[in-house]
Amino acid sequence: MKENILITGVAGFIGFSLARKFLENNYKIYGIDNLNNYYDKKLKFNRLKILKKKKSFYFKKLDLKNYKDLEKYIKKYKINFIIHLAAQAGVRYSLKNPHTYIDNNITAFLNILEIMKKRKIKKIIYASSSSVYGKIKNKIFSESLDTSSQINIYAVSKKTNELMAHAYHDLYKINSIGLRFFTVYGPYGRPDMSLYIFADGIRNLKKFELFNNGKMVRDFTYIDDVVTSVFKLFKKFSISKKKTCNIFNIGTSSPVRLKKYVKLISDNLNKKPKIVLKELQKGDVKSTISNSSKLYKYINFKPITKVDEGIKKFVTWFTVYYK
Ligand SMILES: NC(=O)c1ccc[n+]([C@@H]2O[C@H](COP(=O)([O-])OP(=O)(O)OC[C@H]3O[C@@H](n4cnc5c(N)ncnc54)[C@H](O)[C@@H]3O)[C@@H](O)[C@H]2O)c1
């Protein structure tokens, strides 16, 4: 059976990049997004413009919070596989706007699961986040560790998604794969994320802040590696007959200090950064390092792109896109 695949959040960074991969591999993709203005909408429109060049891409502006419209859409296009990437992202934004995370990440996911139950759609891949590890003591994050110590509402919403997927698997046999992404970066990335903010600051000789005095550590994961991982997971999962309620880390497993990250960006842009060092912010985790061996065992692939290579590719794109 050829799947009728729905990608939610298709105008977003990861949704767009993944849809592109599917389209290049001759899949038909139904994509929805509410095109919210959390960040520059023009970037979302430009991503969609690229996707719409393919005849097998169908886009609809739709808000997942609207149960009736969503159900009508899923019924009309006989969707039978869902890749759910839409969400209100961002840790800092969640400190000031907690309600939007409950609505867009929890209620929206419940709508999807309820429609899956009703329409007997049996498989979903959905985005979780490395932030579910929260204040865990272990330095390296493996899926088997206890994750009951989230420290911001964004992370709480993602952990809740994992619990909901578990409950719907148990109750209604909905099979799921949750993806704990570790700081994804690359061309067409999110303007609210560090790489963008740093690159913009350095290029325009603007001051920008480095929290935890630049000692923050992140496991940066290049977008192409994320796309390859999810595509391979889809291929295996979509034909599998096994009952599945699984979670995978998707990370490079090579931690980088933010100071080094900034240096790489400034070297590539050939300009000096104007850094303002700041204390650790509330809700921020000091370090994220993935153990992605479970992913590797399952699909024989894990993220591999080195950060200097990834930043070089990003800066090349960034300078052309914003010239
Ligand atoms: N980028 C990362 O580093 C990262 C890390 C961990 C987890 N994630 C998760 O991966 C997923 C994709 O992230 P991204 O970086 O592409 O974010 P993004 O903000 O670029 O994309 C999300 C898209 O979802 C859409 N959206 C939000 N609420 C919606 C709703 N109610 N109905 C329909 N569309 C809605 C937005 O308009 C946006 O285009 C998200 O679930 C995010 O939480 C991302």
The ligand as an SDF file (V2000), in Angstrom:
LIG
                    3D

 44 48  0  0  0  0  0  0  0  0999 V2000
   14.5370   22.5830   15.5100 N   0  0  0  0  0  0  0  0  0  0  0  0
   14.9530   21.9750   16.6080 C   0  0  0  0  0  0  0  0  0  0  0  0
   16.1120   22.0930   17.0000 O   0  0  0  0  0  0  0  0  0  0  0  0
   14.0140   21.1080   17.4030 C   0  0  0  0  0  0  0  0  0  0  0  0
   14.5370   20.4530   18.5520 C   0  0  0  0  0  0  0  0  0  0  0  0
   13.6820   19.6450   19.2780 C   0  0  0  0  0  0  0  0  0  0  0  0
   12.3780   19.4450   18.8790 C   0  0  0  0  0  0  0  0  0  0  0  0
   11.9050   20.1050   17.7770 N   0  0  0  0  0  0  0  0  0  0  0  0
   10.5040   19.8830   17.3960 C   0  0  0  0  0  0  0  0  0  0  0  0
   10.4670   19.5250   16.0230 O   0  0  0  0  0  0  0  0  0  0  0  0
    9.2900   20.0330   15.4190 C   0  0  0  0  0  0  0  0  0  0  0  0
    9.6380   20.8940   14.2250 C   0  0  0  0  0  0  0  0  0  0  0  0
   10.4420   21.9720   14.6840 O   0  0  0  0  0  0  0  0  0  0  0  0
   10.9250   23.1500   13.7320 P   0  0  0  0  0  0  0  0  0  0  0  0
   12.2740   23.5380   14.1990 O   0  0  0  0  0  0  0  0  0  0  0  0
   10.7060   22.7630   12.3250 O   0  0  0  0  0  0  0  0  0  0  0  0
    9.8870   24.3090   14.1740 O   0  0  0  0  0  0  0  0  0  0  0  0
    9.1240   25.3810   13.2670 P   0  0  0  0  0  0  0  0  0  0  0  0
    8.5630   26.3790   14.2440 O   0  0  0  0  0  0  0  0  0  0  0  0
   10.0110   25.8780   12.1970 O   0  0  0  0  0  0  0  0  0  0  0  0
    7.9470   24.5410   12.6130 O   0  0  0  0  0  0  0  0  0  0  0  0
    6.7300   24.2700   13.2460 C   0  0  0  0  0  0  0  0  0  0  0  0
    5.6070   24.6510   12.3030 C   0  0  0  0  0  0  0  0  0  0  0  0
    4.3770   24.2850   12.9170 O   0  0  0  0  0  0  0  0  0  0  0  0
    3.4090   25.2640   12.6040 C   0  0  0  0  0  0  0  0  0  0  0  0
    2.3650   25.2010   13.6460 N   0  0  0  0  0  0  0  0  0  0  0  0
    2.4590   25.5330   14.9540 C   0  0  0  0  0  0  0  0  0  0  0  0
    1.2910   25.3490   15.5870 N   0  0  0  0  0  0  0  0  0  0  0  0
    0.4240   24.8630   14.6570 C   0  0  0  0  0  0  0  0  0  0  0  0
   -0.9550   24.4840   14.6940 C   0  0  0  0  0  0  0  0  0  0  0  0
   -1.6850   24.5900   15.8010 N   0  0  0  0  0  0  0  0  0  0  0  0
   -1.5450   24.0410   13.5500 N   0  0  0  0  0  0  0  0  0  0  0  0
   -0.8230   23.9530   12.3930 C   0  0  0  0  0  0  0  0  0  0  0  0
    0.4830   24.3180   12.2960 N   0  0  0  0  0  0  0  0  0  0  0  0
    1.0880   24.7700   13.4190 C   0  0  0  0  0  0  0  0  0  0  0  0
    4.1660   26.5890   12.5890 C   0  0  0  0  0  0  0  0  0  0  0  0
    3.5380   27.5750   11.7970 O   0  0  0  0  0  0  0  0  0  0  0  0
    5.5180   26.1570   12.0090 C   0  0  0  0  0  0  0  0  0  0  0  0
    5.5960   26.4020   10.6250 O   0  0  0  0  0  0  0  0  0  0  0  0
    8.5350   20.7660   16.5230 C   0  0  0  0  0  0  0  0  0  0  0  0
    7.6090   19.8850   17.0920 O   0  0  0  0  0  0  0  0  0  0  0  0
    9.6170   21.1010   17.5220 C   0  0  0  0  0  0  0  0  0  0  0  0
    9.1070   21.2660   18.8220 O   0  0  0  0  0  0  0  0  0  0  0  0
   12.6950   20.9110   17.0280 C   0  0  0  0  0  0  0  0  0  0  0  0
  1  2  1  0
  2  3  2  0
  2  4  1  0
  4  5  1  0
  4 44  2  0
  5  6  2  0
  6  7  1  0
  7  8  2  0
  8  9  1  0
  8 44  1  0
  9 10  1  0
  9 42  1  0
 10 11  1  0
 11 12  1  0
 11 40  1  0
 12 13  1  0
 13 14  1  0
 14 15  2  0
 14 16  1  0
 14 17  1  0
 17 18  1  0
 18 19  2  0
 18 20  1  0
 18 21  1  0
 21 22  1  0
 22 23  1  0
 23 24  1  0
 23 38  1  0
 24 25  1  0
 25 26  1  0
 25 36  1  0
 26 27  1  0
 26 35  1  0
 27 28  2  0
 28 29  1  0
 29 30  1  0
 29 35  2  0
 30 31  1  0
 30 32  2  0
 32 33  1  0
 33 34  2  0
 34 35  1  0
 36 37  1  0
 36 38  1  0
 38 39  1  0
 40 41  1  0
 40 42  1  0
 42 43  1  0
M  CHG  2   8   1  16  -1
M  END
$$$$
